């Protein structure tokens, strides 16, 4: 079983920044696809960003140019740098690790991000 643990959420004012971290116990972390979803109250879970083993990343249109996903394979960690935050970015952010051969996803418990004055 792969453990996934997020951290870094909190309260930030509009226009501010936060960096989320996600560390895993995956023994072959470098081959995993990593990503972040978010879910706001009353909304469906939304894919925010993904990064594959080679480092290529994709983003939801709503966060392009503001969020950056990156990975440090030596630390088995993926990051989500969030800049120019908006109130509509408020949600619980979930990290996942996907084993590419089976497409099985392992999820973290989520971290709350609140953008408000």
matplotlib code that plots the C-alpha trace (Angstrom):
import matplotlib.pyplot as plt

x = [0.0, 1.3, 0.9, 0.3, 0.4, -0.3, 0.7, 0.9, -2.8, -4.1, -5.8, -4.4, -5.7, -6.6, -3.5, -1.4, 0.6, 0.8, 2.9, 1.4, 3.6, 2.8, 5.1, 4.6, 6.0, 6.1, 9.2, 9.4, 8.2, 10.0, 7.7, 4.4, 2.2, 1.4, -1.4, -3.6, -7.4, -9.5, -13.1, -15.1, -18.3, -21.2, -18.8, -17.4, -13.8, -11.7, -8.4, -6.0, -2.6, -0.6, 3.0, 4.4, 7.7, 9.5, 8.4, 5.8, 2.8, -0.8, -3.1, -6.7, -7.5, -8.6, -5.1, -2.9, -0.3, -0.9, -0.1, 3.0, 3.4, 6.8, 8.4, 11.5, 12.1, 14.9, 12.4, 9.4, 7.6, 5.4, 4.7, 1.9, 3.0, -0.1, 0.2, -2.3, -4.8, -8.5, -11.5, -12.7, -9.5, -10.9, -11.2, -9.8, -6.8, -6.1, -2.8, -2.7, 0.0, -0.9, 1.1, 1.3, 1.1, -2.2, -3.5, -4.3, -4.4, -3.4, -4.9, -4.0, -6.4, -6.6, -5.5, -7.8, -7.0, -9.0, -8.6, -10.4, -9.9]
y = [0.0, 3.4, 6.2, 9.7, 12.7, 16.3, 19.4, 23.1, 24.2, 27.1, 30.5, 33.1, 36.4, 36.8, 37.4, 35.5, 32.3, 28.8, 25.8, 22.4, 19.3, 15.7, 13.0, 9.3, 6.0, 4.6, 2.5, 3.4, 6.9, 8.2, 6.2, 7.3, 9.9, 12.4, 14.9, 17.2, 17.3, 19.7, 19.7, 22.7, 22.3, 21.3, 20.8, 17.8, 16.9, 18.8, 17.8, 20.6, 19.4, 16.3, 15.5, 12.4, 10.6, 12.7, 15.9, 17.0, 18.7, 19.5, 22.0, 22.8, 25.9, 27.6, 27.5, 27.8, 30.5, 30.6, 27.1, 25.1, 21.4, 19.9, 16.8, 15.8, 12.1, 12.0, 13.1, 11.2, 14.5, 16.5, 20.2, 22.5, 26.1, 28.3, 32.0, 34.8, 32.8, 33.6, 32.9, 30.4, 28.4, 27.6, 23.8, 20.7, 19.7, 16.0, 14.5, 11.2, 8.8, 6.7, 3.5, 3.6, -0.1, -0.7, 2.9, 2.4, 5.6, 6.1, 9.1, 11.4, 12.7, 16.2, 19.6, 22.6, 25.8, 28.9, 32.1, 34.9, 38.3]
z = [0.0, -1.0, 1.6, 0.3, 2.7, 1.8, 3.7, 3.2, 3.1, 5.0, 4.8, 2.4, 1.1, -2.6, -4.7, -2.2, -2.7, -1.1, -1.8, -1.2, -0.7, -1.2, 0.0, -0.8, 0.3, -3.3, -3.8, -7.5, -7.1, -10.3, -12.6, -10.9, -12.4, -9.7, -9.6, -7.6, -7.6, -5.6, -4.4, -3.2, -1.2, -3.5, -6.5, -8.2, -7.8, -10.3, -11.8, -11.2, -12.4, -13.3, -13.8, -15.4, -14.9, -17.5, -15.8, -18.4, -16.7, -17.6, -15.9, -15.7, -17.7, -14.6, -13.0, -16.1, -15.6, -11.8, -10.6, -11.1, -10.4, -9.9, -8.5, -6.6, -7.1, -4.5, -1.9, -3.3, -3.2, -5.5, -5.1, -6.2, -6.2, -6.2, -7.0, -7.6, -5.6, -6.0, -3.8, -6.3, -5.6, -2.1, -1.8, -0.3, -2.4, -2.8, -4.0, -5.8, -7.0, -10.0, -10.8, -14.6, -15.3, -13.5, -13.4, -9.7, -7.8, -4.2, -2.5, 0.3, 3.0, 1.5, 2.7, 3.0, 1.0, 1.8, -0.1, 1.7, 3.4]

ax = plt.figure().add_subplot(projection="3d")
ax.plot(x, y, z, "-o")
ax.set_aspect("equal")
plt.show()
